[in-house]
Amino acid sequence: MCKIDTHRHSGKDTAAAIGVTCPTLVRWAKDPEFPQPMRISRRIVRYNLDAVKQYLSEKAA
């Protein structure tokens, strides 16, 4: 049985959830402090939405 990781989201879904554009999310991901996406294949990356939200809330505080 395959376990599905519900914490990993596409860049498009992650950007929409936090209210930014995809290019903004990609730019932020270049910062080593930002939660790094997991590369599934050469063209597919997934973001940990919980980690991204936590990072943004800590940065805003």
C-alpha positions as CSV (number, residue, x, y, z in Angstrom):
1,M,0.0,0.0,0.0
2,C,1.4,3.4,-1.0
3,K,1.4,6.1,1.7
4,I,0.4,9.6,0.4
5,D,2.2,12.6,2.0
6,T,-0.5,15.1,2.4
7,H,1.9,17.8,3.5
8,R,3.6,18.1,0.1
9,H,1.9,20.5,-2.4
10,S,2.8,21.7,-5.8
11,G,4.3,25.2,-6.3
12,K,1.0,26.4,-7.8
13,D,-1.1,25.1,-4.9
14,T,1.4,26.4,-2.3
15,A,1.5,29.8,-3.9
16,A,-2.3,30.0,-4.0
17,A,-2.6,28.9,-0.4
18,I,-0.3,31.7,0.9
19,G,-1.5,34.3,-1.5
20,V,1.6,34.9,-3.7
21,T,2.5,34.1,-7.4
22,C,4.5,31.1,-8.5
23,P,7.5,33.3,-9.5
24,T,7.5,34.8,-6.0
25,L,7.5,31.4,-4.4
26,V,10.4,30.2,-6.6
27,R,12.3,33.4,-5.7
28,W,11.7,32.9,-2.0
29,A,12.9,29.2,-2.4
30,K,16.3,30.5,-3.5
31,D,16.8,31.9,0.0
32,P,18.6,29.2,2.1
33,E,16.5,30.2,5.1
34,F,13.2,29.4,3.3
35,P,11.9,25.8,3.6
36,Q,13.3,24.0,0.6
37,P,11.1,22.1,-1.7
38,M,11.5,18.4,-2.3
39,R,12.4,17.5,-5.9
40,I,10.4,14.5,-7.0
41,S,11.9,14.5,-10.5
42,R,13.6,17.0,-12.8
43,R,10.4,18.9,-13.4
44,I,8.4,18.2,-10.3
45,V,8.9,19.8,-6.9
46,R,6.7,19.7,-3.8
47,Y,6.6,22.2,-1.0
48,N,5.8,21.4,2.7
49,L,2.9,23.9,3.1
50,D,3.0,23.6,6.9
51,A,6.7,24.5,7.0
52,V,6.2,27.4,4.6
53,K,3.3,28.8,6.7
54,Q,5.4,28.5,9.8
55,Y,8.4,30.2,8.2
56,L,6.2,33.1,7.1
57,S,4.5,33.5,10.5
58,E,7.9,33.5,12.3
59,K,9.3,36.0,9.8
60,A,6.3,38.3,10.3
61,A,6.7,38.2,14.1
